[in-house]
Amino acid sequence: MAKNNTITLYDLQLASGCTISPFVWATKYALKHKGFDLDIVAGGFTGILERTGGRSERLPVIVDDGEFVLDSWLIAEYLDRKYPDRPTLIGDPGIKPLTEFVEQWLWRTAIGPWFQAFIVDYRDRSLPQDHQYVTESRERMLGGRKLEEVSKEGRAKLAQVPPTLEPFRQILKDRKWLGGDQPNYADYRALSVFLWCASVAATPPLTDDDPLRDWVDRGFDLYGGLGRHPGMSPMFGLQLKEGDPEPFVKGGAMGGLATRNTGPQSTKAETDRITGKAKADA
Ligand SMILES: N[C@@H](CCC(=O)N[C@@H](CS)C(=O)NCC(=O)O)C(=O)O
């Protein structure tokens, strides 16, 4: 049982002290959701194995009253198992695969291109002792290409990303949280993508008027502004250039996936459009 309601978290930090890893972000939120205070072990990429006494090369790692638990998903499951009387993170077994799907999709859709666009910021914001490791390891991850070259190419394509996030906007359109009235682990896994980006990116990747802003802002504000570290940058404020695609669907999405059929009135606008009646009436 956590002593003094406190659990130790090995953080993965940038020079600003803010968390860089999406996995660590999700774990910070999970621990707060469970009502714990955090005892943060500071540090960056260099020396993780030494810091954790040889237990792990990856973070997050937590220590709960002497017990080390590794891996963000295993930590969330451990917390639900060990503390069933506290608010649940993964209430139903169906939440895990669906959350994994949303997260994998967000990584491919958003983290993939943002990682490339902001890879120089990512390196420059890391701790000075991590610069060389981050440069070398990330250049290897990126197929041996120079970070500067990848970033230049990624930045030129930044405005292509917001329209691809439309399915995620649609999921959140009529919901406060993915978890319903209250956030759950699905929210934290998805939020971690945006928390990560705000931590590393010096340029905003989403437009000011993006409908995702409501959920992102509320998520960053949770637990006394857990996602408002002074080292983070604004997520909203992307300036579009002529020829850039519309960043999101305006005027409400149409079609059977986005709407509920509650009778002919609910489908009339779409029916008029696909039967040509709207045009004929105009
Ligand atoms: N499956 C692990 C993945 C953890 C992981 O890969 N963490 C990265 C940070 S995003 C890390 O520790 N990287 C160390 C490195 O790149 O040297 C989890 O969910 O906790």
The ligand as an ORCA input file, in Angstrom:
! r2SCAN-3c Opt
* xyz 0 1
  N       5.847     -0.282    -23.633
  C       6.526      0.729    -22.848
  C       7.259      1.681    -23.766
  C       8.100      2.675    -22.993
  C       9.062      3.457    -23.894
  O       9.386      3.026    -25.000
  N       9.513      4.608    -23.373
  C      10.438      5.421    -24.133
  C      10.041      6.869    -24.031
  S       8.754      7.324    -25.118
  C      11.810      5.318    -23.523
  O      11.974      5.066    -22.348
  N      12.828      5.541    -24.349
  C      14.179      5.520    -23.924
  C      15.117      5.730    -25.082
  O      14.670      6.120    -26.159
  O      16.290      5.542    -24.851
  C       5.497      1.462    -21.991
  O       4.312      1.517    -22.381
  O       5.849      1.939    -20.902
*
